[in-house]
Amino acid sequence: MEDTPKRSDLEETNEGHALPVSETAGGEEKEERLPIKAPLRVLQHRTINKRFDWWAAVVLLESYAKKQVCLYLWQKKNGDWKRKQKFGIHSKEDWEMMKKAVESYIGELT
């Protein structure tokens, strides 16, 4: 039986293919690959929620030599994950504006 490659080995040989999930919000390890294809290259990611055939994750990726942080939502249909939503954050300035706007409404949640 072959040993499972270390995360650092996977990153070096990634070449635009999705990496296995290695970090989740709950700290548990998973083997399933993110359903992200070339030319996007996954650098790091964190699963936020994965249940009831829905998968939400935050992904640091590189596309055409530019990095971005994306929020993804996939739905499993007929055994395959299909992207339903993707939201990209392209700069720290954009993130600060979004964070400030969201924080202004968070107090309204129960």
N, C-alpha and C positions, 0 to 999 in steps of 0.2 A: 504494500500500500504506500503511495506517495505521500510525503509530507505536504501539508497545506502551505503555500508560499506566504511569507511574511508580508505585511502591508507595504513596507518599503520596497520590496521586490515587485509588488503589483504596480506601484506608482511608476517605477522606472520602466516597466514594460507595457504600460497602459496604452500608449499610442492612440488615443481617441476612443478607446473602448471603456465601457462602464466598469467601475471597480465594485467588488463585493461590498455589501453593507458591513461596516466594521464598527460603527458607533451609533447607538440609538439613544433617544432621550432617557430611556430606562437603564442604560448601561449594559444591556444584553447584546451578545454577538449574534449576527445573522450571516448567512452565506449568500443570500439572493443578491443578484446584481441590480444596480440602478438601471432603469430602462432609458438610458441616455446614449445616443450614438454619435459617431464622428460626424462633423468635425469638432464637436464639443468634447473637451477632455476634462474629466472629473479630477479635481485636485484633492478635495475633502468634502465630506458630507455628514449630515446628521439626520436620521429619521426622526420626525416629530411624532408621527402617529401612523400606525399600519394595522388596520382592522376593518372588518366588514367589506373586504374587497376595495378599500380605499387606502392610498399611501401618500402621505405628505412628508416632504423633506426639504431641508435647506442645503443647497449645494454651492460650493465654491468651484467654479469651472473656468476654463480658459477656452476662448474661441478666437481664432485668428490673432494670436499673441496678445489678446486683451482678457483681463480677468473680470469676472462679475460674480455676484452672489445672487442666486436665484431661488425662489420659493416654487416648488413643484407640487402638483397634485395629480396623481394618476388613479385610474379606475381599472380594476381587473375585469376583462370581458373575454369570454371564451378561452380562458387560461392565459391571456396575454395582458400585460399592463399597457394601457393607452393613456397618453397625456391628456388631461382635461384642462389644466391651467398651468401657466408659467408666468412668473413675475420677476423681472430682473432689476437688480440694483447695480448701477454702473459706476457710482462714485461715492466717496465718503460724504460729500456735500448733499447728494440726493438722499442718502440714508439719514442724515441729520434732520432734513426737512420732514421726511416720512415719520421718523421716530417722534419728533415733536408733535406732529399732527395726531398720531395714534395715541400718544400719552395724554393728549388733551381730552380724549374720549374714554380712556380706560376706566376712569372713575365711575362711569355710568354702568359698568358691568357688575353683575352680582356674583 
